[in-house]
């Protein structure tokens, strides 16, 4: 999950440590949700493990994050493009 947090935080120009903060500020919570989304798609982690990794969050937070990102992708073409760009970068790293 380290690669995911680094790529997402770099894409949103925030310090990767901010993903673990207990804040609801959108500039932090959205990248955290995206990182949790990719963690669920690209790793074999359970909902609970992903939530714990990102700051002792409950498994329902991981579910909410996944659904939120999926809904935003379905609704906003520009957001979907951002997610596809992050996915492309993650796949590039995975294939090194």
N, C-alpha and C positions, 0 to 999 in steps of 0.2 A: 504493500500500500504506500510505501515511501515514494515510489516513482509517481504514483497518482497524486499524492499531496504536493509534490514538487511541481509537476506540470500544471496542475490546476492553480496553485498559488502564483506561479509565474504568469499564467495566462491572465489572471485578474490583478496582477501587480500588487500582491500583498505578501507579507512575510508568512512562510508556511506555518510558523508557530501560531498565527492568528486563527488557523482552522480549528484549533483546540480550545479556543476561548469560549467561555459561556456568555456569549453576547447574541442578541437578536438583530444587531445592525445588519441591514441588507447587504452592505459591501463585504461583510464577513460571512453571514449565514448562507448566502447564495453559493459562493465558492465551496463552502463546507458541504452543502447539499449535493453539489455536483461531484465533489470528491467521494461522498458516500454512495452516490449513484454509480460511479465508475467502479468503486470497490465491490459493489454487489454484482456488477456485470462481469468484471474481469478477474475476480478472485473467487476462491471457493469458501470465502468467509461466511459465517452465519450472520444473520441480522444482528444478533447480540454482540458478536465479536466486532463487527464493523462499528456498531454504536459505541462500544467500549474503547475501541481504538481512537475514535474521534472525541474523546473527552468524557468517558463514562456516561454516554447517552443510552437511553433505553432502546430496545429493538424496535419499538413503535416509531421512534424518531427516524430510524433508518428506513422504515417502510414509508413514512411520510416524505422523507427526502427523495426517495426513489420516485414516488408518485408525483411529487411536485415538479421534479425535473422532466419527467416524461410528459406531464401535462403542458409545461412551458414549451417543450420541443414540438408538441402537436399544435400548439396555438401560434407560436411566433417563429416565422421562418428564419429571422436573423439569429435568434437564440439557438435554433437547431443547427445553424451553420457554425456557431461558436462551439457547440458540443461536438460536431463532426471534426472540427479542427483539432480539438483536444484529443479526441479518439485517434485521429491520424498520428499525432505526436506520440501517444502512448503505444500504439502499434509499432511505430518506428523504433522506439526504445526496446520494446519486447523482442524485436527481431534482430537486435544487434548481436 
